[in-house]
Amino acid sequence: MKLRLVGLSHRTAPVEWRERLAVPEGRLPVLVESIKNSAGAVETVVLSTCNRVEVYAVTPDDGETECLLRKELSGLHLDKTLDDSLYSLEDDAAVRHLFRVAAGLDSLVIGESEILGQVKRAYDLAQRAGSTGKLTNVLFQRAIYLGKKVRTATKISEGPTSVPSLAVALAERIFGDLSTSRVFVLGAGPMAEMAVRALKSQKVADLLVANRTGEKAEAMARQFGGRAIPFDRRAEGLVEADIVLCSTGAPDVVITRNDVARALERRRGKSLFLIDIAVPRDVDASVNDLENTYLYNVDDLESLVAESLVKRRDEIQKADGLVDDKTNEFAAWYRAWLAGDTATLRHAPAESADGSAAAETKGGIVSWPN
Amino acid sequence: MQRWEALLFDFGYLGYAAALVLAVVYALTRRDDLMALGHRLLVGAALLHSASLAVGLWAESHRPGHVGYAFWSQWFASLSLFALLIVLIYLFAQHRAPVSILGVFVLPLAVFLLTLALTQAFLASPRCPFASVEDFLKIADATRRQPDIAPTFWTAVHVPLIFLAYAAFANAFGIGLAYLIGERQIKSHRPTELGYRLPALEVMDRLIAHIVLIGFPALTVGLALGAGGARAAGGPGWAGDPKVLWSLVMWGVYLSYIVLRYVVGWRGRRTAYLSLAGFGVVLFTYVGVSFFSRMHGFLQSGGALP
């Protein structure tokens, strides 16, 4: 028996191919069954996200299976270029790869946490499809445990990784729960849209939109469920809203210090957070000197994001060290398992009668192996 | 009795100190389990500490010729009560802003006050500090004289109420400090990870205001009862007493806080500074003035009323 991994990721393939190979949850049992029949896999877990599609399978140890797995994964689409972008790993290398994926070390944004949930989900689905066994149970529980450990023991997932997520984090540091906060968007643009989406996901109370072109404001208001106000009455938006997002293409300042100062008089001391992602800038820089007013421009935000990404990169080595340790631990157990060494196996998580893992203890943490 | 009072006090003190250490470690490591443990420790310590004060109060009120409520008039017991109330109001604040590092800003005050109390005990009976508490309580009981003015019930309520106000203002001070640090970080575009563990600025701003709204009525009623009690007892010229004078200054500071915050619309940094200034007056009134006041000069007489 051999543990094999075949897959592709954002590192090896463009988004079109990842999309093409992605396995919807509904199709999963079919694929698992097919892999079992063609490649003789006794255990299979499929990890399919927007950044990667990977098949982890325990198969007979012969030269054919790798090729069969490649064909299964790519369906009828397998051509030369696609074949080149698929990677195949075995045993320890496959283990290390999964551990790195779960730790967020193989992600586009180092240390991001979504992938850990996706690994968990993939494992759950495989369990439900009845395609896990001793090896994949121990492997995936270990990967999930390690993914958590890496994020608490290192600073790899600390700090903002994008301008929109930083904008939301800062807004939360000023207002706390954003569900009572109002957002005022001035101008449109891809970055503004991303930031609005991020803020909307925090269920803000209200959204105001103004644009030099009235129709655009209307369209954006419709899209995000807000209301449009005339561009000339933007000063009123400053009174009503708590978070102001500026991204007009105007050549000059559209919000002056005076505008904000006058709005503050009517805000009764409530904090005002202005995010100016326009270039050239939309908001007079001296606005930041006003009381209870916080102004961040695109440079402020981007330098903070860059800083936090650098800090994350500094933690990679530490995280890799943890991955190495756990890979070696697993490898030792894996060999013992292959050899049927019951003394070492005793420390493995207990299994229930049907072979599925009963070891998923509190919080998904498995105490084995030490 | 003194043995129990001292034991409960000692364990309460250790609990607070441990909770403070955990709060600091939590701020540095972001380990939520430590935060939860610290909270439980704090609640436990507050219970032990309350029990210690209850035992002391009970013993005092059963001593022939003494009335229980003169208990608070001693320096040791007043520090102890002050610290307990700080912790209780902090627990209220923590309830409003859970999982935050506010403890780092508030708990040092409580621990400091109890350390002062311990120091007094240690100076009176220099054994190990914890054994000293029992000795000290015995000595204090043996040497304590009844105050010149027999305390009435109203003057007795006056003291805990004033300390409730002081404790609220101490919390407002600690949170005000945290606010100013958080505000500076965001304003200067240098938010740190540590800052992310503070409650949101608006949350802290409201919390300070609400805590002042607890403290101010307590102070008002406390002062009125003190004044009324002194008049009823026909005591010496309390109006000229520096402590009374400074208490009025304090009352003015917090009244202006409330008016500026709720009527004029001041918020944020300015009111945070006001909460800092107010607590400065509290400290001066509590400690500084005691050296000059005949009526409230707890320090001159080593722990007993003059």
Interface residues (C-beta under 8 A of the other chain):
Chain A: T152 K155 E158 G159 A169 L170 E172 R173 I174 F175 G176 D177 R268 G269 K270 S271 N288 E291 N292 Y294 Y296 D300 L304
Chain B: R31 G182 I186 K187 H189 P191 E193 G195 Y196 L198 P199 A200 L201 E202 V203 G265 W266 R267 G268 R269 R270
